[in-house]
Amino acid sequence: MKKNDLIKELVSDIETGKVRSLGIYGHGASGKSTFAQELYQALDSTTVNLLETDPYITSGRHLVVLKDAPKQKVTACLPVAHELASLQRDILALQAGMDVLTIEEPWKASEVLYGAKPILIVEGMSVGFLPKELFDKTIGFYTDEETELKRRLARDTTVRNRDAYFILASHQIRREQYLRYYKETESMADILVDQSEDKFDVKRTHLI
C-alpha cells in the first residue's frame, strides 16, 4: 500500500464516521509529523483538529535518572518524559466539545483548537504511551537508524535551530533508548508503517 492509498483510506474512514479520533505516533524523525500534515491537508479543515504532542514532552527530563544507565540523558523514548495526564485531559476536553489552547513552542505559536470540530488527529511520540481506548484507530511509524539521523539533522538544524554536533552526539543514546523503551509501543498500533530508506511500507493492519 502506498502513502496516498493509506491517506485515501483514512479520509474515507473519517468522512464516513468510522474514525473520529486518530492517533499517529512513532520515534523521532520516523515520518509521523509529515504524514499527519498530509492527512490533515486532505481533509476539510473546518471539521478537523490536529493536536501535536511535542509540547507535552517535559523540559525537566534532566531531573530524572535512568536506573539501568545513570549517565545517560533521559530522552522522549521514556514515558516519564511526557506530561501524559495533561495531554489526556486536553484530548478528552476536545472530544467532549470544549476548546483547547495549545502550548506555544519556539517554532510554533499557540492556537485555539475548537471542540465543535468533530474530528481529532493527535500526532506525536506521546501518543504511544496513551491508552489506546482514546482513539478509534492508531498508526505507528518507524524507520532505520541511518534514515532517522538524516531526517533529524535536516529538520532540527533548520526548523528547530539546534546544533548539528549535539544531534550527532545524542543520536546513539536516542536510538538505544528507542529500542529499549519505545519500540514495544509499535505492537499496539492498528497500522504500522516502516519508512526505512525513505520507503513507505505498511507492515501490518488491524481492521476495525
C-alpha positions in Angstrom: 0.0 0.0 0.0 1.4 3.4 -1.0 1.2 6.5 1.2 -1.6 8.1 -1.0 -3.6 4.9 -0.8 -3.4 4.9 3.0 -4.4 8.6 3.1 -7.4 8.0 0.9 -8.4 5.0 3.1 -8.2 7.2 6.2 -10.1 10.1 4.6 -12.8 7.7 3.7 -13.0 6.2 7.2 -13.1 9.8 8.7 -15.7 11.1 6.2 -18.0 8.1 6.7 -17.8 8.4 10.5 -15.8 5.2 11.1 -12.9 7.2 12.6 -13.5 10.3 14.7 -10.3 10.2 16.8 -7.0 9.2 15.2 -3.6 8.7 17.0 -0.4 9.0 15.0 2.9 8.2 16.7 6.5 6.9 16.3 10.0 7.7 17.4 11.7 10.9 16.5 12.1 11.5 12.7 10.1 8.4 11.8 8.0 10.5 9.4 4.8 10.7 11.5 4.6 14.5 11.5 4.9 14.8 7.7 2.2 12.1 7.3 -0.1 13.8 9.8 0.2 17.1 7.9 -0.5 15.5 4.6 -3.6 13.7 6.0 -4.8 17.0 7.6 -4.4 18.8 4.3 -6.5 16.1 2.6 -9.4 16.8 5.0 -11.8 19.7 5.5 -10.0 21.9 7.9 -13.3 23.2 9.2 -14.1 19.8 10.7 -10.8 18.6 12.0 -8.3 19.5 14.8 -4.7 18.5 14.7 -3.2 18.3 18.2 0.6 18.0 18.1 2.1 16.5 21.3 5.7 17.7 21.3 4.8 20.5 23.8 3.8 17.8 26.3 7.4 16.5 26.4 8.7 17.9 29.6 11.7 20.2 29.9 12.6 18.6 33.3 14.0 15.4 31.9 17.4 16.2 33.3 15.9 15.8 36.8 15.2 12.1 36.1 18.0 9.4 36.1 17.8 6.1 34.2 18.0 3.2 36.6 20.0 1.0 34.2 22.1 3.7 32.7 22.5 6.6 35.2 24.9 8.5 33.0 22.5 8.7 30.1 20.2 11.7 29.5 16.5 10.7 29.5 15.1 11.0 26.0 11.5 11.2 24.9 11.5 7.4 24.3 10.6 7.0 28.0 7.0 7.7 29.3 8.4 9.6 32.3 9.5 12.3 29.8 5.9 13.1 28.8 3.1 15.1 30.6 0.6 12.4 29.8 -2.1 13.4 32.3 -2.3 16.9 30.8 -2.3 15.5 27.3 -5.1 13.1 28.1 -7.1 15.9 29.8 -6.8 18.0 26.6 -7.8 15.1 24.3 -10.9 14.3 26.5 -11.8 18.0 26.5 -11.7 18.3 22.7 -13.7 15.1 22.4 -16.3 16.5 24.8 -16.7 19.6 22.7 -14.5 22.0 24.7 -12.0 24.4 23.1 -8.3 23.9 24.0 -5.4 26.5 23.7 -2.3 24.7 22.5 1.1 25.1 24.2 3.5 27.5 22.5 6.8 26.3 21.2 9.9 28.2 19.9 9.0 27.1 16.4 5.2 27.3 16.6 2.8 29.8 18.3 -0.1 28.6 20.4 -3.5 28.4 18.8 -7.1 27.5 19.7 -8.4 24.1 18.8 -12.2 24.2 18.7 -14.2 21.4 20.3 -17.0 21.9 17.9 -14.9 20.2 15.2 -15.9 16.6 15.2 -12.6 15.1 14.0 -9.4 14.9 16.1 -6.0 13.8 14.9 -3.4 13.6 17.7 0.2 13.3 16.5 3.5 12.8 18.3 5.6 10.4 20.4 3.4 10.8 23.4 0.5 9.0 21.7 2.4 5.8 22.0 2.1 5.9 25.8 -1.6 6.9 25.9 -4.5 4.4 26.5 -5.4 3.0 23.1 -9.1 3.4 24.0 -8.8 7.2 23.5 -8.7 6.6 19.7 -10.8 4.9 17.1 -7.6 4.0 15.2 -3.8 4.4 15.7 -0.9 4.4 13.2 2.6 3.7 14.3 5.7 4.8 12.3 9.3 3.8 12.5 12.5 4.0 10.4 16.0 2.7 10.3 18.8 4.4 12.2 20.5 6.0 9.2 17.3 7.5 7.9 16.4 8.8 11.3 19.7 10.6 11.7 19.5 12.1 8.2 16.0 13.4 8.8 16.8 14.7 12.3 19.8 16.6 11.0 17.8 18.2 8.2 14.8 19.1 10.4 16.4 20.1 13.8 19.1 22.3 12.4 16.7 24.3 10.2 13.2 24.2 11.9 14.3 23.9 15.5 17.6 25.8 15.3 19.6 23.0 17.0 23.3 22.4 16.7 24.4 19.6 14.4 27.1 18.4 16.8 24.5 18.0 19.6 22.3 15.9 17.3 25.1 13.7 16.3 26.4 13.3 19.9 22.9 12.3 21.2 21.8 10.1 18.3 23.1 6.8 19.6 21.6 7.3 23.0 18.3 8.2 21.4 18.4 5.0 19.3 19.3 2.8 22.2 16.5 4.1 24.3 14.1 3.8 21.4 14.9 0.1 21.1 14.7 -0.5 24.8 11.7 1.6 25.8 9.7 2.8 22.8 9.8 0.1 20.2 7.3 -2.0 22.1 4.6 0.6 21.6 4.6 -0.2 17.9 2.9 -3.6 18.6 -0.2 -1.8 19.8 -0.8 0.2 16.6 -3.7 -0.7 14.3 -1.5 0.2 11.3 2.3 0.0 11.4 4.4 1.9 8.7 8.1 1.3 8.0 9.7 4.3 6.4 13.2 3.0 6.3 15.4 4.2 3.4 12.6 6.7 2.6 10.2 4.0 1.6 6.6 3.7 2.7 5.8 0.1 3.7 2.6 -0.8 5.6 3.7 -3.8 7.6 0.6 -4.7 9.5 -3.0 -3.6 9.6 -5.7 -4.3 12.2 -9.1 -3.6 10.6 -11.8 -2.0 12.7 
